[in-house]
Amino acid sequence: MKFGILVNEGPYTHQAADTAYQFAKAVLEKGHEVHRVFFYHDGVNNASKLTEPPQDDRHIVNRWSKLAEEHGLDLVVCVAAGLRRGLVDVNLAPGFRISGLGQLVETGIQADRTVTFGD
């Protein structure tokens, strides 16, 4: 099965980012495909390389980057939501790219299921 994932919440303000990551990881481990992970609204903050959590905390941004590298995931950050939050190309963590809502629409068409995390 091919999944699309939409993340609407930031990495440390809501459980949605952690749950989306765990879901993506489980889907891939079960042999399914993740067509794309689209970060929207405050979810774009999951892509910021400026994130620096305390040493004893999980580093959600790095988790996404590593998962993308290991599995060739397409991690897309909404350009408008990113710009509103000061996120531009130079601030992106490895594995993320900026694009428009058309990528989310395409995911809805191409994936068998699109799962949303956060409001």
JOMO-V975127 format. One record per residue. RES is the residue in one letter. SS is DSSP state (a for helix, b for strand, c for the rest). PHI is phi as a letter, one per 30 degrees, with the letter a starting at -180 (none if undefined). Layout:
RES:SS:PHI + RES:SS:PHI
This chain:
M:c:none + K:b:c + F:b:c + G:b:c + I:b:b + L:b:c + V:b:c + N:c:c + E:c:b + G:c:d + P:c:d + Y:c:b + T:c:c + H:c:a + Q:c:d + A:a:e + A:a:d + D:a:d + T:a:d + A:a:d + Y:a:d + Q:a:d + F:a:d + A:a:e + K:a:d + A:a:d + V:a:e + L:a:d + E:a:d + K:c:d + G:c:i + H:c:d + E:b:c + V:b:c + H:b:d + R:b:a + V:b:c + F:b:c + F:b:c + Y:c:b + H:a:h + D:a:d + G:a:d + V:a:d + N:a:d + N:a:d + A:a:c + S:b:d + K:c:d + L:c:d + T:c:d + E:c:b + P:c:d + P:c:e + Q:c:e + D:c:d + D:c:c + R:c:d + H:c:c + I:a:d + V:a:e + N:a:d + R:a:d + W:a:d + S:a:e + K:a:d + L:a:d + A:a:d + E:a:d + E:a:d + H:a:b + G:c:i + L:c:d + D:c:c + L:b:c + V:b:c + V:b:c + C:b:d + V:a:d + A:a:d + A:a:d + G:a:d + L:a:d + R:a:d + R:c:c + G:c:i + L:c:c + V:c:b + D:a:e + V:a:d + N:a:c + L:b:d + A:c:d + P:c:e + G:c:j + F:b:c + R:b:b + I:b:c + S:b:a + G:c:c + L:c:d + G:a:e + Q:a:d + L:a:d + V:a:d + E:a:d + T:a:d + G:a:d + I:a:d + Q:a:d + A:c:d + D:c:d + R:b:b + T:b:c + V:b:c + T:b:c + F:b:b + G:c:j + D:c:d
